[in-house]
Amino acid sequence: MITTVSYQSTRGGESGVPSSRAILEGLAKDGGLFMPDHIPQLDVSLERLAGMTYQEVAYEVMKLFLTDFTEDELKACIAGAYDSKFDVPEIAPLREADGAWYLELFHGSTIAFKDMALSILPYLMTTAARKNQVKNEIVILTATSGDTGKAAMAGFADVPGTRIIVFYPKGGVSRVQELQMVTQKGENTAVVAIHGNFDDAQTGVKQIFGDAAFGKRLASKGFQLSSANSINIGRLVPQIVYYVYAYTRLLRAGKIVAGDRINITVPTGNFGNILAAYFAKQMGLPVKTLICASNDNKVLYDFFKTGVYDRRREFILTSSPSMDILISSNLERLIYLSAGCDAAANSALMKELSETGAYTITDAMRENMADFVGGFATEEENAAEIKRLYDKTGYLIDTHTGVASAVYRAYMERTGDETPTVIASTASPFKFSRSVMEAVFGNQEGRDEFSIIDDLSRAAGLPAPKAIEEIRCAQIRHRRECDKDGMEREVADILGLS
Ligand SMILES: *Cc1c(COP(=O)(O)O)cnc(C)c1O
């Protein structure tokens, strides 16, 4: 017997929202994020889950959160998403290297972990639209630090009844990431480079969502907005699955016994992926510590250390661009939970953040976050870890996974905590080939991206993934650019409003 889960805004303006509507809306009308009214508990044993496929585990987890989807609807979404788009049948394989377990989340069509949720979101969204008799065309507006944009377009390209518009920071993404986006096919896709950073793009998108007059203008032309960012509950829920799956693979392989606790390390930007791991723990998965790894933009490290969130600092471009973020949107969900689901307290802090750029949480809230520890790795530490691991084991990791790996090794050294640890491996090294090759073999200046990729392929002993072959000769189809305060005009132009 599954109890109903409904969704409410972290800012108190909406409650009792069924999951399908929360997915359609993306962001609550008051600017808050949707949260389940309670976290459901896993209702099958870990041993039974250990015998299941990825798709079966996905159903057992997602059915508990998306309670207004029927079994048939949910199973159809899962079957459509997790198929041969993934280049391994396990979907998310676990790979041991130097005593840690790397959970490879990059076997989908755009070779980053965003595929794990964005391959299913279009199915969830179109099913939700049908269930709610939506007649409008759904316009997915997305800010990307590099990976979400491509993964969302791959999922939504030519999906009837949808349009997708992606904003990315010009100069703030890797060459492979940019090529993947600007070559995207699909009549319903649009890509815009903004003159600003990821935070500007994300803030701009949130402003468009909050502009009621613009919303009316859209509605009069038969459009309604939704989001493919990790603020959408339809992305968070599918991300819980692979943590449950990873645990049960360790169990199946006899590396742990049921009930043993594991640690999870996540390279973090918008706080979506690690929040999903926290939800897995809250559902009853035996997890001890969640290690939140940051790059030089270490606002989260400072936050967990001091209880002060302070974005008033320089935005640093690093070799792990998908983590170059100073406003981690999903942290709002943890703030809300740690305040005992007090929407007023959360709203006050978020108001402070937008007005002053900082806020401080109470000691009681900090105690409620004791499952998390923060760490960060500098550019040098990240490169050194990628090289160390490769030299020792022959395993090549990307620059985001490198941050997590470096932070985990330092944590272990500092604490002596030898709990078995899963490290979320969030991108293929091919996606960040230049930085990865520079870490291992030194300067690659002046070299063409694709000859670096060929060298990486030899070094890793792996063929370049299909996603790379696709962009080698693909035609550039998107050339739009705009200033950070011109995003709404750009949307109007793309949709032909006037
Ligand atoms: C998006 C992304 C991250 C950060 O994930 P969040 O859920 O935003 O914390 C880390 N690594 C890669 C490769 C990513 O694409």
The ligand as an SDF file (V2000), in Angstrom:
LIG
                    3D

 15 15  0  0  0  0  0  0  0  0999 V2000
   25.8200   19.2910  -13.1910 C   0  0  0  0  0  0  0  0  0  0  0  0
   27.1080   18.6350  -12.9000 C   0  0  0  0  0  0  0  0  0  0  0  0
   27.6330   18.5850  -11.6050 C   0  0  0  0  0  0  0  0  0  0  0  0
   26.9460   19.2400  -10.4290 C   0  0  0  0  0  0  0  0  0  0  0  0
   25.7520   18.5900  -10.0900 O   0  0  0  0  0  0  0  0  0  0  0  0
   24.6540   19.3430   -9.1740 P   0  0  0  0  0  0  0  0  0  0  0  0
   23.4930   18.4310   -9.1460 O   0  0  0  0  0  0  0  0  0  0  0  0
   24.3630   20.6330   -9.8800 O   0  0  0  0  0  0  0  0  0  0  0  0
   25.2700   19.5680   -7.8460 O   0  0  0  0  0  0  0  0  0  0  0  0
   28.8170   17.8990  -11.4070 C   0  0  0  0  0  0  0  0  0  0  0  0
   29.4680   17.3260  -12.4360 N   0  0  0  0  0  0  0  0  0  0  0  0
   29.0000   17.3700  -13.6970 C   0  0  0  0  0  0  0  0  0  0  0  0
   29.7860   16.7390  -14.7790 C   0  0  0  0  0  0  0  0  0  0  0  0
   27.8020   18.0130  -13.9760 C   0  0  0  0  0  0  0  0  0  0  0  0
   27.3390   18.0500  -15.2300 O   0  0  0  0  0  0  0  0  0  0  0  0
  1  2  1  0
  2  3  1  0
  2 14  2  0
  3  4  1  0
  3 10  2  0
  4  5  1  0
  5  6  1  0
  6  7  2  0
  6  8  1  0
  6  9  1  0
 10 11  1  0
 11 12  2  0
 12 13  1  0
 12 14  1  0
 14 15  1  0
M  END
$$$$
